[in-house]
Amino acid sequence: MGIQVWFIVLGVGVMTLIVWDGKRRKLKQRSLNAAGRPHQAPAVDTVPILELPFEAMSPPEEASAATSPTIQGVSGGSRIGSATHILGKVIADEPVLIKGRLEGTLIAPNHPVSVTASGHVASYIEGSCVDIDGYMVGTLKANTKATLLSRARLQGVVEAPRLECTAGAWLQVDVAQAASRQSAAMVP
């Protein structure tokens, strides 16, 4: 047998092993998903995540997690999961719950917006009622009320007619109240 035949046999053997390994991994992933444990595949191409200035602004943790109020789950609407990183603009006509990272703009002017303790937001949030329990750098605009819970770390501008701040929240903000609507009556 010539060397060329040996290379062909070796190539076919290697390809068979690759196909067999792929099937084995797929079966393993299905069994883990069926058991309720997500399988995390090894990263083939890792992209570095840009670090935001959140770490620089966070003071030492003082509030205990056992006594701090938490954000209740949104019954419907959009959810940005803890493994999700969004760069860009999100416009929602439903309630929004943020557990992951959002670098950009979130606009939901007629619905509640919540940022959980694992949520990181940079840039702009607008909602009817905005609850922050995570990190935010930028502008927060609440059309009705802004609530900063005990694990909130906020740097930027807050614009809201009502601002509620729970003990333990950390702020470095400018607070702006929307101009109050005044009606002027003209007397003849």
N, C-alpha and C positions, 0 to 999 in steps of 0.2 A: 504494500500500500504506500502510496506517495504521501508526501507531507501535506499536500492540498486536501486530500481526503481526511486526514487527521484533523485539520483545521475545521472542516465542514462538520465532522462528527462532534468535535468539541463545541462549536458554535451552537449546534442544535441542542446539545446537552445544557449549555448555559441558558439558552432561551427557555427551555423547558423548566429549569429551576426558577427563573424569573416569573414565569406565568404561575407556577405552583405557589411561590411565595406571595404573589398578589392575591390569589384566591384565599390563601391562609389568612392574610391580613384582613381581607374583607369579611370572612367568617368571624374572625375575632372581634372586629368592630361591631358587627351585627349582634353578637352575643353580649357584648358590653352594653350596647344601647338597649337591648331587651331587658337587661338586669337593672337599668336605670342609671348606670354610670357612664357618662360621656367619655369616649376615647379621644385622647389628645394625640394627634399624629405629630411626629417630630417635625420641626420646622425645616423646610428645605431651603427656603429663601427668606432670611430674616431681614426685616427692614427696621432700622432703629426708630423708636418712637420719640418724637420731639418732646422734650421735657418742658413743661410750662412752669411759670414762676410760682406754682403752688407750694412747693417744698420750702421756698425761701420765706413765704409769708405765714407759715403755720407755726403758732406758738406751741409750747409743750401742752400735751393733753392734760386737762384738769378735771373735766366732767366725767363722771362714771357713766358707762353705757347702760347700766342697769336702771338708773333713774331718769335717763334722758328720754324725751318723747321721740318717737320715730314716725316716719311718713308711712301712712297706711297705703296699701296697694290700690292702684287705680282699677276700678271695676271694668272699664273699657278703655279704648283709646290706644295711643301709640306707646310703645316701650322701647327704650334704647338700652339694651342689655349691657351687663358689666364687661363683656368681652368685645363690645362694639366701640369703634373710634370713628366719629363722623367729622369730616372736614367739609364745611360748606354751609348752605342755608336750608333750614327745615321750616316749612309752613304747614301748620296743622289746624284742622277744624274739628279737633277732638282733644280730650285730656292727654297730657304727655307725662311720662315717668322716665327720668333719666338715671340710669345706674352706671353707665359707661362714660366715655369722653365725647364732648362736643366742642369743636373749635370752629366757631362761626356764629350764625344767627339762628335763633329759634323764635318763631312768631306763632302764637296761638292766642290772639287777643280776647276771645270769648270763652276760653276754657282754662281750667287749672293746669299749672305746670309744677312738677315736683322733681327736685334733685335729691337723690338719696345720699347716704353717707359715703357710698363708693363713687358717687358721681363727680365729674370734673367738667366744668364749663368755662370756656374762655370766649369772650366777646359780648354777646347780647342775648338777653332773654326777655320776651314779652308774653304776658298771660293775664287772665282776669285775676286769679289768686295764684301767687307764686310762693311755694314752700322750698326752702333751701336747708338741707342737712349735710351737704357736702361742700365742695370747693367751687368758688366762682371768682373769676377775674373779668371785670368788664362792667357793662351796664345791665341793671335789672330794672325792668319796668313792669309794675303790677297795676292793672287798671282798677282793682278793688282793694286788695290787701297783699302785703308781702310779709311772710313769716320766716324768721330765721331761727332754726332750731339749735339745740345745744352743741351739735358738732359742726355747725356752719362756719366756714372760713371764707370771708367775702372781702374783696378788694375792688374798688371802683366807684360806681355811682348807683344809688338806689333812688328810683322815682316811683312814689306810691302815695295815694291819699292816706293810707294807714300802714304803719310799720309795727310789727310785733316781733320782739327779740327775746328769746328764751335765754336764761342764764347759761353761760358757757360758750355762747356764740362769740366769734372773734371778727371784728369789723375794722376796716380801714377804708371808709367810704365818705363820699359827699352825698348828702341826702337832699333830694330835690322834690318838692311837692308841686304837682301840676297846678297851674293857675286856677283858682276857684272860679266857678261860673257865677257871674253876677248879672242879674237882670236889671236893666235901668228902665225906669218908667218915665215916660215923657208927660209932663203936665202942661196942658195948653194954657 
